[in-house]
Amino acid sequence: MNEFNECVHEVFSAAGDIIIKSMMGGYLVYLNGKLIGDICANELF
């Protein structure tokens, strides 16, 4: 995981269980088991 992903993990961990999985050339962000975003080229969508 890169520095941006670690920052996203730290910010969203206050809201619940955060998981960042490498998929589709980027990363998918799950909060409490639900997909909430996509990280691609150091941007969160």
Order of alpha helices (4+ residues) and beta strands (2+ residues): alpha-beta-beta-beta-beta
